[in-house]
Amino acid sequence: MPLIAVIGSVNLDIVAKADRLPVAGETVTNAELGRFPGGKGANQALAARRLGAEVMFVACVGTDSAAEEALALLREGGVDLSGVVSVDDVPTGVALITVAASGENQIVVAPGANRSLAPESLQVPIADALICQLEVPGDAVARAAQEFDGFFAVNLAPAMHVDVSILQHADLVIVNETEAAWYGDSLSACTGMIATTYGADGATLSRQGDVIAKAKPPQIEVVDTTAAGDTFTAALTIALVEGQSPEDALQFACAAGAAATMKMGAQPSLPTRADVIALLN
Ligand code: RIB
């Protein structure tokens, strides 16, 4: 069982499931409202745990009631939360999410306490692998990248300018196709592997411009794509750290990401390893 550390965000997701996503300036009605624990960091931590890893999580939340609601499934799932700091006078992060009947989503995040994860007070964990994303300050991610001694995976989401040291220290970078286009040639600073996801069309794994593996997800009925990328990130990291081949690891990650789209909500939908194996078979 690998020990995975995750440094990242915690959000409470307020979700409206509607027939379709609104265009700018439009009101779409008749949605169903839900509240789910979310945040890319928290989702990746719980995904790793459900896939069988020991997981320690470093994050910031507020001291409001949203904090416990947002951490509830991590706590219940057995993620080590001793690195989660409660910060006074700031709200816990909130994500406003619209999910269409097709499962596609739109997300707006109010980061709140996630902005308080400061590089100077960051305790970089000791673990087999560290996973970061970009919903916490980039200079904290850069410090973690420079100091962490182990397999370093970074999900460059949401897309934003990052210190080149993050790319230079990454053993694995994960982007979706929109993010890959946004980062363009700057990703060539990464000498590790780059995984690019294409939704239902699968994913590729490449190293310095050479594609080393391709995989497609199993066909499933999509309900909500929220946290599919987070699950893919956790699954690929675990599979590579376990020593699976690039092909097998990518296939496992595609199946895990697909499994996470079969239920509503970010964290309620995260699959166990048995769920993923069942889907692969
Ligand atoms: O990746 C999905 C996550 O993005 C959601 O849970 C939401 O909180 C946003 O951070």
Residues whose N, C-alpha, C, O or C-beta is under 5 A from the ligand:
A	BS01	RIB	N11 D13 G38 G39 K40 A95 T226 A227 D230 A266
